[in-house]
Amino acid sequence: MQNIKYDKVICEWIDIQGGESWNSLDDVINLKPATCTTLGYLFSKDEKHTKIFGSFSLNEDGSYDYGDVVCIPTQCVIKIEKIGN
């Protein structure tokens, strides 16, 4: 397995919740954002964005290609923890 320079992380974050259907008053009152978990490699994090990818390939020239990339508004991140080595 290839070693990679990025930390493996688990990230818990808040996402919008909604839909296109009609909702009762109780449905609207009880509607809350979804709590999501992303497991992958931390590409970058700053005050605006947290970027995590789940897959990568190492090219012959030593560069990487990234797959399964998510860009989460950093304000939506509840916690992020480094896992493994």
N, C-alpha and C positions, 0 to 999 in steps of 0.2 A: 504494500500500500504506500502511496506517495505521502510524504510529509508535506504539510502546507503551512505557510507563515501566518495563517489566520487562527484566532482562538475559536474553539468550538463552544457554543453558548446555547442556553435555553432562555427564551425571552417571553415574558408574559405581557400582553398589551390589550388595550381596549379598542374595539372596532364598532362602527355604526351598526345599528340593527333596524331593519324596516322591511317594507314589502309593498306590493302593488295592490293588495286586496283591501276590502273594507274591514274596518276594525270596530269592535264595540267600545264603549266608554271604558270598561274594565281592561280591555286589551291595551288601550292607549295609556291608561294610568299605570299598568304593570310593565310597560315596555321599558327595557333597560339595554344599554350597550352590551355587546357580546365580549366576554373575556376570552382572548385567544392565546395560544401558545405556539411559538415557532422554535424549532430546533434546527440549528445549522451553524454556519461559520460567520462571525462578525466581520463584515467587510469594512464598515466605517460607522462612526457615530459622532454627531455634532449636535448643536442646540436645536437644529431643525429636523434632521433625518437620521434614522437608524437603518442601515442596510445589512441584510443577512442573506446568505445564499446557502442552498442545500447540496448542490452538486458542482463539481468542477472537473475540467480536463486540463492536463499539462501538455502544452504544445511543444514541438521539437525545438523551438527557439527559446524555451524556458518560460514563455508567457503562459497565462491561464485564460481559459474561457469559463464563464460562470453560468450556472443554471439554477432554476427554482429560486430566483431572486425576489425578495420583498423589500419595499421601501416603506417604513413605518414612520409616521410623524413622531418625533422623539417625545413630544408632550403626551402621547398616548401610551408610552412605555411605563408599565407598572414596576417591573424589575427585570434585570438581565443578569444572568450568572454564568461565569465561565465553568465549563464541565470538562472532565477528562484531561488529557494531556495535549 
